[in-house]
Amino acid sequence: MELKKVINNVKNLGSKAIAVVGDIREEEIQNKIVATAKEKYRRIDVLVNNAGLGKAAEFVNQLDEDIDTMIDTNLKALIKMTRKVLPIMLNNNNGHIINISTSLVFMPNKIFSVYIATKAAVKNFSDSIRREMKKHGIEVTTAFPGPYSTHFHEVAGFKNASFKCFEVVRLVDELVKIILMPKAELIVPYSYNPLMKILKLLPFVKNLVIMKIERLMDLQLKKDRSIKTAP
Ligand SMILES: NC(=O)c1ccc[n+]([C@@H]2O[C@H](COP(=O)([O-])OP(=O)(O)OC[C@H]3O[C@@H](n4cnc5c(N)ncnc54)[C@H](OP(=O)(O)O)[C@@H]3O)[C@@H](O)[C@H]2O)c1
């Protein structure tokens, strides 16, 4: 339903859009996405590896199933999609890979250890292939979003999250700008840029910020657990 709405919105703006529905962890779906794009448009200019999720839990309580889901979706599928699309871009001597990480990689905390591990790996993978792709004129961007209002927090396990989130449409605007004017890293919202610099320079401030994030998330998880749902 949401996908149909997106397609209609894009079409109403005068562009073309198609959707391939499926689990990005499955190789068959990965192949279908690439084949469909090739068949319809003959080329792939931009790949945005966006599909992803985090499951909030302290590491000792994290379910094995959730560990697999996060690694397979956030990292393995992203690497596989990149591997499948790059030959097409190399053939055209043109292309742009945008990998979605998270600003939490600069604030590693105890509630999202596995999620952050996958997203830190996304950063390092992007940094490495950027070096390889430079001579071919293919751009590689890592995006580090702050908290945006999507289904992320609900999927993470926060039932009634009251965190301050930014409007996701503003993140989308910044991603479009990155396609027009590529750069290696995008930290959004922009107000997070000085904060990230401070965290890098001042470890004690970083520790305080992380403690605050952990406290907020702990409180939210406790609040959610205490809410009785109707039978
Ligand atoms: N929102 C934030 O605060 C925030 C901050 C930093 C980074 N991020 C990152 O931003 C990206 C987008 O997340 P979001 O915030 O937009 O959350 P979201 O509203 O939960 O969207 C996640 C998207 O990923 C898709 N997805 C998840 N697993 C999939 C799978 N196995 N196969 C195919 N599609 C799958 C979901 O599809 P379905 O709806 O069909 O499940 C959904 O479209 C993620 O990589 C996330 O880690 C989000």
The ligand as an SDF file (V2000), in Angstrom:
LIG
                    3D

 48 52  0  0  0  0  0  0  0  0999 V2000
   14.9150    6.4000   11.2010 N   0  0  0  0  0  0  0  0  0  0  0  0
   16.0600    6.6060   11.8290 C   0  0  0  0  0  0  0  0  0  0  0  0
   16.0950    7.2360   12.8940 O   0  0  0  0  0  0  0  0  0  0  0  0
   17.3560    6.0860   11.2240 C   0  0  0  0  0  0  0  0  0  0  0  0
   18.5640    6.6380   11.6820 C   0  0  0  0  0  0  0  0  0  0  0  0
   19.7480    6.1840   11.1240 C   0  0  0  0  0  0  0  0  0  0  0  0
   19.7410    5.2360   10.1310 C   0  0  0  0  0  0  0  0  0  0  0  0
   18.5700    4.6950    9.7080 N   0  0  0  0  0  0  0  0  0  0  0  0
   18.6120    3.6980    8.6350 C   0  0  0  0  0  0  0  0  0  0  0  0
   17.7850    4.1430    7.5810 O   0  0  0  0  0  0  0  0  0  0  0  0
   17.3740    3.0130    6.8100 C   0  0  0  0  0  0  0  0  0  0  0  0
   15.8850    3.1160    6.5440 C   0  0  0  0  0  0  0  0  0  0  0  0
   15.1820    2.9070    7.7510 O   0  0  0  0  0  0  0  0  0  0  0  0
   13.9150    3.7840    8.1710 P   0  0  0  0  0  0  0  0  0  0  0  0
   14.3280    4.7240    9.2070 O   0  0  0  0  0  0  0  0  0  0  0  0
   13.2330    4.3200    6.9700 O   0  0  0  0  0  0  0  0  0  0  0  0
   13.0380    2.6660    8.8930 O   0  0  0  0  0  0  0  0  0  0  0  0
   11.7000    1.9460    8.3800 P   0  0  0  0  0  0  0  0  0  0  0  0
   10.6160    2.9580    8.2440 O   0  0  0  0  0  0  0  0  0  0  0  0
   11.5100    0.8040    9.3170 O   0  0  0  0  0  0  0  0  0  0  0  0
   12.1000    1.4530    6.9410 O   0  0  0  0  0  0  0  0  0  0  0  0
   12.9720    0.3620    6.7330 C   0  0  0  0  0  0  0  0  0  0  0  0
   12.8030   -0.0940    5.3150 C   0  0  0  0  0  0  0  0  0  0  0  0
   13.6580   -1.2270    5.0850 O   0  0  0  0  0  0  0  0  0  0  0  0
   12.8790   -2.2500    4.5190 C   0  0  0  0  0  0  0  0  0  0  0  0
   13.3940   -3.5720    4.8780 N   0  0  0  0  0  0  0  0  0  0  0  0
   13.7720   -4.0180    6.0880 C   0  0  0  0  0  0  0  0  0  0  0  0
   14.1550   -5.3000    6.0110 N   0  0  0  0  0  0  0  0  0  0  0  0
   13.9910   -5.6630    4.7120 C   0  0  0  0  0  0  0  0  0  0  0  0
   14.2050   -6.8670    3.9920 C   0  0  0  0  0  0  0  0  0  0  0  0
   14.6840   -7.9750    4.5770 N   0  0  0  0  0  0  0  0  0  0  0  0
   13.9240   -6.8880    2.6660 N   0  0  0  0  0  0  0  0  0  0  0  0
   13.4250   -5.7870    2.0430 C   0  0  0  0  0  0  0  0  0  0  0  0
   13.2240   -4.6180    2.6630 N   0  0  0  0  0  0  0  0  0  0  0  0
   13.4990   -4.5610    3.9900 C   0  0  0  0  0  0  0  0  0  0  0  0
   11.4830   -2.0600    5.0810 C   0  0  0  0  0  0  0  0  0  0  0  0
   10.5380   -2.7190    4.2890 O   0  0  0  0  0  0  0  0  0  0  0  0
    9.1420   -3.1870    4.9490 P   0  0  0  0  0  0  0  0  0  0  0  0
    8.4400   -1.9400    5.3670 O   0  0  0  0  0  0  0  0  0  0  0  0
    8.4870   -3.9120    3.8410 O   0  0  0  0  0  0  0  0  0  0  0  0
    9.5190   -4.0360    6.1080 O   0  0  0  0  0  0  0  0  0  0  0  0
   11.3640   -0.5450    5.0290 C   0  0  0  0  0  0  0  0  0  0  0  0
   11.0040   -0.1160    3.7510 O   0  0  0  0  0  0  0  0  0  0  0  0
   17.7810    1.7710    7.5870 C   0  0  0  0  0  0  0  0  0  0  0  0
   18.9550    1.2350    7.0050 O   0  0  0  0  0  0  0  0  0  0  0  0
   18.0740    2.3180    8.9770 C   0  0  0  0  0  0  0  0  0  0  0  0
   19.0070    1.5350    9.6640 O   0  0  0  0  0  0  0  0  0  0  0  0
   17.3570    5.1180   10.2300 C   0  0  0  0  0  0  0  0  0  0  0  0
  1  2  1  0
  2  3  2  0
  2  4  1  0
  4  5  1  0
  4 48  2  0
  5  6  2  0
  6  7  1  0
  7  8  2  0
  8  9  1  0
  8 48  1  0
  9 10  1  0
  9 46  1  0
 10 11  1  0
 11 12  1  0
 11 44  1  0
 12 13  1  0
 13 14  1  0
 14 15  2  0
 14 16  1  0
 14 17  1  0
 17 18  1  0
 18 19  2  0
 18 20  1  0
 18 21  1  0
 21 22  1  0
 22 23  1  0
 23 24  1  0
 23 42  1  0
 24 25  1  0
 25 26  1  0
 25 36  1  0
 26 27  1  0
 26 35  1  0
 27 28  2  0
 28 29  1  0
 29 30  1  0
 29 35  2  0
 30 31  1  0
 30 32  2  0
 32 33  1  0
 33 34  2  0
 34 35  1  0
 36 37  1  0
 36 42  1  0
 37 38  1  0
 38 39  2  0
 38 40  1  0
 38 41  1  0
 42 43  1  0
 44 45  1  0
 44 46  1  0
 46 47  1  0
M  CHG  2   8   1  16  -1
M  END
$$$$
